[in-house]
Amino acid sequence: MSADAVIRMPDERKGIMLRGHPMAFLVTDENTRHTSMFDWIIPPEFATGRHVHRVQEETFYLLEGECEWHVGDRTIRATPGTFLFIPPGVPHNITNVSEKPARVLMTVSPPGHEHYFEKLAELAAQGAPDPKALADLRNRYDTDQLSTLTTRA
């Protein structure tokens, strides 16, 4: 972790490509002990699958597009300006329900979830991830998968 301020100008992007769309890493465990922050372009019709985190808490702020979140027993049809805070232990998923990319500002606390996204991008670059490899990856990064990645809930 660095003691320096983090300033990222629009043309200074660090991150990954996930299913052909960028995820910018705005702040990571290299910068802080408290949270990671991502600017995530969610591909059309992409779904995370229902999952739960044992320790991590997440926030999401929808900037562009239309997504559907299942959070606990609730279904939220999110439009720009929708904010969600999801504490540990609450099952949830995210689905881009449109034919256009959606853009989300996301935080994960504690930091380090960027390493999960790096490994996921490597798996996804090889085609549909092997279910066992994906389950192992998610388990290493505080995620219990409850339904399949990339399908609607």
N, C-alpha and C positions, 0 to 999 in steps of 0.2 A: 504494500500500500504506500502511496505517495502522499506527501503533505502539500503538494501543489494544487492550486485551483485547476479545474478542468474547464476549458473553453473550446468548444467545437464550432467552427464556422461552417456554413452550409456546404462548402466544397471539401471539407475535411471529414470524410466518413470512414470510420473503422467498423467492421462488422462482417456479415456473411450474406450469401445469397441462399434463400430457402425457397425451393420450388420456383426458381426463376425471379424471385422478388427480394429486394434488399431488406435486411434487418440491421439497422445501425446501432452499434453499442455506444451509448452516450456516456455512461459511467459504469465502471466494472470494479471487481475486487482488486484491481491494480490501483484504484483511486480511493477506495473507501472501505470501511468495515461495516457499513450500514445497509446499502442498497445498490442494486444494479438498475440501470434505466435503459430502455430500448425504444427506438422509433421503428415500428414493425409494419411493413406493408404485407397485408394478409391476402394471399391469392384468392381469386373468385372461387366460391364454393368449397374452400379449404375448411376443415374442422379439426380441432385438436383431439377430439374424442373426450368423453367424460373422464376426469381424473381428480385426484385429491393430493394435496401436499401435507406431509406430516409436520413440517417445521416452517416452511416458507409462507409468507403472506405476499399477495399480489395486488397491484392497482392497475386499472386500465382506464384510459380516457380516449374515447373515439373521436378522432380528428376528421376523418373522411370515410364515406361509405355507409354500409348498413350491415350490422352483425347481429347475431342472436346468441345470447349467453343463457345457459342453463346453470343456475346457481342454487344449490340446495334443491328445493321444490319449486323454485320460481323460474319462469322463462321471461327474459327481458329482450325486447326488440329494440336494439340500440341504434340511434342516429347520432350525428355529430353533436358533441357536447355531453354525451352520456358518460358518467363516471361510475366505476365499480371498485369496491375494496373487498377482497376475498381473503379472509383469515385462514390459517391452517385448519385442516379437518373438514372444510366445506367442499363437497364435490361440485365440479363445474366443468364447463367446456365453452369453447368459442367457435362459432361457425360464421364465415362470411356468406351471407345468404343471397348475395347479389352476383351478377356476372361481371362486376368491376372490382378492382382491388379496393381494399379498405385500409385505412391507416390508423394505427393505435399507438399511443404513448403508454408504455408499460413499465412498471417497476416490480422488482422482486427483491424481497428482504428475507434473510441476509443475502449479500451479493454472492456471485459465483455462478449464477444460472446461465451466464453467457457461455460457459464451457459445455453445458448441455446443448445449447443451440449450435455450437461449433460441431459437436459430434453428430447431432441430428442432421445438419447440412451435409456432412460427409456421407452418412447413410443414405439420405435422400438423393444425393448426386448419382448413386449407383442404381437408381430405380426405386421401386416399391421396397421399403425396408423390410428385412426379415423380421417377423413378429417376435422371435426370441431375442434377437439383437436389440430391437426397440424396447422390449420389456426390460432387458438387462440395463440398457442405457437409462431408462426412466427410473428404475429402482436406485441406481447410483446417484441420481440427482433428485432425491426426495419426492418422487412422483409415483403414486400407485394408479396404474391405468385401469379404468373401469369399463371403457368401451374403446372401439377401434379408432386409431388416428385416421384422419382424412375422410371420415364418413359422418353424416349428420347424426345427431343424438336421437 
